[in-house]
Amino acid sequence: MPSRIKTISDTQIDTLLSHCYCTWHRAILAILADTGLRVSELVSLLQQDLWIAKAPTLELDVPGAITKTRSPRSIPLTLRASDAIRDLRAALWPPIPGPYPAWAFPAKNPYHHKTTRTIQRIVHKYGLISLNTTLTPHMLRHTFATRLMRKTNIRVVQQLLGHKSLSSTQIYTHPNTQDLKQAIATLES
């Protein structure tokens, strides 16, 4: 029997974010929860991937060069993710760009971005503080996919997650008790 995917609820996402008093930590959690990015994709983003002219982009164009499958994809941003990007810009990005890459999540040395391990530690920390549970960036990706599966078709979820194979996305199709009840309720309408 395959292992059960660990996800958190919408209420738990809200609780998680409400415990983040560090602006850029909150941005990390909100972007991961509302885009389904892999942690390696998140740390590889440039400021220009998140910000166009004077506002957050409406759609995150994930460059193929940073994706696992080497295929670019676009992810429309939620209002929560856009707000997090706006806060991230104010808190973490220098007002005047330097001669180094403009990482969305720069390290102390601006020539480097934050590491995936740093992001994992941040997610883990807030999982313990807010939910008293072990939380990983990949669990936020699973949560994003599971939330989508309840609202749209599997092909849309496949594209948003950047899966080449539909079978990779099918792991999110396991119905829960609420799904079963809704299916039966549609018979009565």
Sequence and secondary structure as in RCSB ss.txt:
>XXXX:A:sequence
MPSRIKTISDTQIDTLLSHCYCTWHRAILAILADTGLRVSELVSLLQQDLWIAKAPTLELDVPGAITKTRSPRSI
PLTLRASDAIRDLRAALWPPIPGPYPAWAFPAKNPYHHKTTRTIQRIVHKYGLISLNTTLTPHMLRHTFATRLMR
KTNIRVVQQLLGHKSLSSTQIYTHPNTQDLKQAIATLES
>XXXX:A:secstr
         HHHHHHHHHT  SHHHHHHHHHHHHH   HHHHHH BHHHHEETTEE SEEEE GGGSTTS  EEE
E  HHHHHHHHHHHHHHS SS  SS  BSSB SSTTSB  HHHHHHHHHHHIIIIISS   HHHHHHHHHHHHHT
TS HHHHHHHHT SSHHHHGGG    HHHHHHHHHHHH 
